[in-house]
Amino acid sequence: MNPESPRPAADGGAQSESVSVLTWADEQHLFLTQTFDALLVSPDRKHVSRCLYLAHKIQSGCKHSPEGVLAALHLNRTARYQHVKELFAGVLCELLGQKVGMTPSARLLLICAALTQDIGMLDLQDEKLDKQVTALTDQQKRIITKHPHNGRQILERAGVKDSVWLSAVEQHHERPDGNGYPQALTAEAISQPAKLLSVADIYVAMMRPRGDRPAMFPREAMKQVFLARGHQVDNDIARQLIEVIGMHPPGIWVKLINGEVGVVVAQGSTPAFPRVATVLSHDGEHLGAAVIRDTSQRSYTLVEAVTAPFHFNLSAILADLWPRLPA
């Protein structure tokens, strides 16, 4: 497939002009999964170039509806999709890159790095390492330790020459205190793109379930990132991550003080008071349409994060909460 060419619609007809953020996320994940399947067989220029196509799609999605894209990825808190981590990290890298003033072209390469960060151990990932409940074997530890360097080598052999892309892949497991790998670099020696990718990767990893633990709620994941600043993550970038996604990120299910349950749609007047679309009434009744609540109002104060509720028409309601994206 030519990465610059539009993909056909699933039914063989012309693509629709726009899709919901949920459909958009599913489409990008499918494309990424197909890309990794191809890279496992042949990590060459043709297949690596698909990441550049997807990076353009991520930039476009974030331009049209950053909160909608974040919501779609936060809503997927199961292990249904194997490579959501890379897609989510790519989105966060785009938003963090904007925050620190990176140019669009540099951000594009950083997104590519996020998508290919684990290209050096795709075969290990293919064994569903994230579902493993036993301790890592010595062989697995060696593969994991070497995968950033091996990833850079694979990309170079595929024709990648951009330093932003290559350094971010090779250094995304380095840590400011020198306790990272594969080179044990300290803060001054780690490139800014690698620092951005590192924070995004750590946050997203905690948001996904593993064999030895369930997925964390975003607030707990952000707390862990904040506590790790200065030794595991860059101090400034940890703060910027929180500013980018908010204290209550879009796509998070919450319960309000009046008993209603809803999903965070966007940040409100202040980070502590997001706008929430409720789908269950105080007595658990399924609402026919979402009702937007301003949580800065005392009667709609946000009480706690909760797991996704059952609602007979949930997908249709969620699809209308955020602006549609170009297909």
C-alpha positions in Angstrom: 0.0 0.0 0.0 1.3 3.5 -0.9 1.3 5.3 2.5 0.3 8.6 0.7 -2.7 7.1 -0.9 -6.2 7.1 0.7 -7.3 3.8 2.0 -10.6 2.3 0.6 -13.6 2.1 2.7 -14.3 -1.3 4.4 -17.3 -1.9 2.1 -15.2 -1.2 -1.1 -16.9 2.2 -1.7 -15.6 5.7 -1.3 -14.4 6.8 2.2 -16.8 9.0 4.1 -15.7 12.6 4.6 -15.6 12.4 8.4 -15.9 9.8 11.2 -16.4 9.9 15.0 -13.3 10.0 17.2 -14.0 6.4 18.2 -14.1 5.2 14.7 -11.0 7.3 13.9 -9.0 5.6 16.7 -10.1 2.2 15.6 -9.0 2.9 12.0 -5.6 4.2 13.1 -5.1 1.2 15.3 -6.0 -1.2 12.5 -3.5 0.5 10.2 -0.8 0.4 12.9 -1.4 -3.3 13.6 -1.1 -4.1 9.9 2.1 -2.0 9.8 3.6 -4.0 12.6 2.6 -7.3 11.0 4.4 -6.1 7.9 7.5 -4.9 9.9 7.8 -8.3 11.5 8.2 -9.9 8.1 10.2 -7.2 6.4 11.4 -4.0 8.3 12.2 -2.1 5.1 11.7 1.4 3.8 8.3 0.7 2.3 6.8 -0.6 5.6 8.5 2.0 7.8 7.1 4.8 5.6 3.7 3.7 6.7 4.5 5.2 10.1 5.0 8.6 8.5 1.6 8.3 6.9 0.1 7.5 10.3 2.0 10.4 11.9 0.3 12.8 9.5 -3.1 11.3 10.4 -2.3 11.8 14.1 -1.3 15.4 13.6 -4.5 16.1 11.6 -6.7 14.4 14.3 -5.0 16.4 17.1 -5.5 19.6 15.0 -9.2 19.1 14.6 -10.1 17.7 18.0 -7.3 17.1 20.5 -9.7 16.5 23.3 -11.7 14.0 21.2 -8.6 12.1 20.2 -7.5 11.9 23.9 -10.9 10.8 24.9 -11.0 8.0 22.3 -7.7 6.6 23.6 -8.6 7.0 27.3 -11.9 5.2 26.7 -10.1 2.1 25.5 -8.8 0.8 28.8 -8.8 -2.9 28.0 -6.3 -5.1 26.4 -8.4 -5.5 23.3 -5.9 -3.8 21.0 -2.3 -4.9 21.3 -0.6 -1.8 20.0 -2.8 1.0 21.5 0.3 2.0 23.6 2.2 3.2 20.5 -0.7 5.0 19.0 -1.5 6.7 22.4 2.2 7.6 22.9 2.2 9.2 19.4 -0.8 11.4 20.2 0.8 12.5 23.5 4.1 13.2 21.8 2.3 15.5 19.3 0.5 17.4 22.1 3.7 17.6 24.2 5.7 18.7 21.2 3.3 21.5 20.6 3.6 22.5 24.3 7.4 22.8 24.2 7.4 24.6 20.9 8.7 21.9 18.5 8.1 22.6 14.8 5.4 20.5 13.0 8.1 18.7 11.0 10.0 17.8 14.2 6.8 16.7 15.9 6.0 14.5 12.9 9.4 12.6 13.4 8.7 12.4 17.1 5.4 10.7 16.4 7.2 8.3 14.1 9.6 7.5 17.0 6.6 6.8 19.3 5.1 4.4 16.8 8.4 2.5 16.3 9.8 2.8 19.8 9.6 -1.0 20.3 10.5 -2.1 16.7 13.6 -3.7 18.2 11.4 -6.3 20.1 8.3 -6.7 18.0 8.7 -10.5 18.1 8.7 -10.4 21.9 5.6 -8.1 21.9 4.0 -10.5 19.5 4.1 -13.1 22.3 1.8 -10.7 24.3 4.4 -9.9 26.9 2.0 -7.5 28.6 -0.2 -10.4 29.6 2.7 -12.4 31.2 2.1 -13.0 34.9 5.5 -14.7 35.6 8.8 -13.0 36.0 10.8 -12.1 32.9 13.3 -14.7 31.8 16.9 -13.8 31.4 16.5 -13.9 27.6 13.6 -11.6 27.7 15.5 -9.2 29.9 18.4 -9.1 27.4 16.0 -8.4 24.5 14.3 -5.6 26.4 17.6 -4.0 27.4 18.9 -4.1 23.9 15.7 -3.2 22.0 16.2 0.6 21.9 19.6 0.2 20.3 18.4 -2.6 18.0 15.4 -0.5 17.1 17.7 2.3 15.9 19.7 -0.1 13.8 16.6 -1.5 12.2 15.4 2.0 11.3 18.8 3.0 9.9 18.8 -0.1 7.7 15.4 0.9 6.5 16.7 4.2 5.4 15.7 6.5 8.3 18.3 9.2 8.8 16.5 11.8 10.9 18.2 12.4 14.2 14.9 13.3 16.0 13.4 9.9 15.1 16.5 7.9 15.7 17.6 9.5 19.0 14.1 9.3 20.5 13.9 5.5 19.7 17.4 4.8 21.1 17.1 6.9 24.2 13.4 6.6 25.3 14.4 4.2 28.2 17.2 6.4 29.4 16.5 8.2 32.7 17.7 11.6 34.1 19.4 9.9 37.1 21.5 7.6 34.8 19.6 4.5 35.8 18.1 3.9 32.3 19.2 1.7 29.4 20.9 0.9 27.1 23.6 3.5 27.7 22.8 4.8 31.2 22.8 8.3 30.0 22.2 11.2 32.4 19.8 14.1 31.8 22.2 16.4 29.9 23.0 13.7 27.4 19.4 12.7 26.6 17.8 14.4 23.7 14.6 16.4 24.3 12.6 14.2 21.9 13.6 11.2 23.9 12.6 12.9 27.1 9.2 13.7 25.6 8.7 10.1 24.4 9.8 8.7 27.7 7.2 10.6 29.7 4.5 9.7 27.2 5.5 6.0 27.2 5.6 5.8 31.0 2.1 7.3 31.3 0.5 5.2 28.6 2.1 2.0 30.0 0.5 2.6 33.3 -2.9 3.2 31.6 -2.8 -0.3 30.0 -3.5 -3.5 31.9 -0.6 -6.0 32.4 -0.5 -9.6 33.5 0.5 -8.6 37.0 -1.8 -5.6 37.5 -4.9 -3.9 36.1 -4.9 -0.6 34.3 -4.4 2.4 36.5 -6.8 5.3 36.6 -5.3 8.4 35.0 -5.1 10.4 38.2 -2.9 7.7 39.8 -0.8 7.4 36.7 -0.2 11.1 36.7 0.7 11.0 40.4 3.3 8.3 39.6 4.7 10.4 36.8 4.8 13.5 39.1 6.6 11.6 41.9 9.1 10.3 39.4 10.2 13.7 38.1 13.8 14.5 38.4 15.0 10.9 38.5 12.9 8.8 36.1 11.4 11.6 34.1 12.3 15.2 33.2 10.8 17.6 35.7 9.5 20.2 33.3 8.0 17.6 30.9 6.2 15.8 33.8 4.5 19.1 34.6 3.7 19.8 31.0 2.1 16.3 30.6 -0.4 17.2 33.4 -1.1 20.6 31.7 -1.7 18.9 28.3 -4.1 16.2 29.5 -5.6 17.9 32.5 -6.3 16.7 36.0 -9.3 14.8 34.7 -8.5 13.8 31.1 -11.1 13.6 28.4 -12.6 10.1 28.2 -12.5 9.3 31.9 -15.6 8.0 33.6 -16.6 9.9 36.8 -19.3 10.0 39.4 -20.7 13.4 40.4 -21.9 14.4 43.9 -25.6 14.1 42.8 -25.0 10.5 41.9 -24.9 10.9 38.1 -22.3 9.0 36.1 -20.7 10.5 33.0 -17.6 10.9 30.9 -15.2 13.9 30.9 -15.6 15.7 27.6 -13.1 18.6 28.0 -11.3 20.8 30.4 -13.5 23.4 32.0 -12.8 26.9 33.3 -10.0 25.5 35.5 -8.2 22.1 35.4 -10.0 20.9 38.5 -13.5 21.4 37.0 -13.9 19.6 33.7 -17.1 19.5 31.6 -18.8 16.1 32.0 -21.4 14.4 29.8 -23.6 12.3 32.1 -25.3 9.2 30.7 -26.7 7.7 33.9 -29.1 9.5 36.2 -28.7 9.6 40.0 -30.8 6.5 40.3 -29.0 4.6 37.5 -31.5 5.3 34.8 -30.1 5.2 31.2 -30.4 8.7 29.7 -31.5 8.9 26.1 -28.9 11.6 25.4 -25.9 12.9 27.3 -26.4 15.9 29.6 -23.5 18.3 29.9 -22.6 19.2 33.4 -20.3 22.0 34.6 -18.5 20.5 37.6 -17.5 23.9 38.9 -21.1 24.1 40.1 -21.6 22.8 43.6 -24.5 20.5 42.7 -22.3 18.8 40.0 -19.0 18.4 41.9 -16.9 15.6 40.6 -16.5 13.0 43.4 -14.4 10.1 41.9 -13.3 8.2 38.9 -15.2 5.1 38.1 -15.1 2.2 35.6 -17.1 2.4 32.4 -20.9 1.9 33.1 -23.2 -0.3 31.1 -25.5 1.7 28.8 -27.7 0.2 26.1 -26.8 3.0 23.6 -23.4 4.0 24.9 -21.5 3.9 21.6 -23.9 6.1 19.8 -24.0 8.7 22.6 -20.2 8.8 22.9 -19.8 9.2 19.1 -21.7 12.5 19.2 -19.7 14.1 22.1 -16.7 15.3 20.2 -16.2 16.9 16.7 -15.9 14.4 13.9 -12.5 13.9 12.3 -11.4 13.7 8.6 -11.6 10.1 7.5 
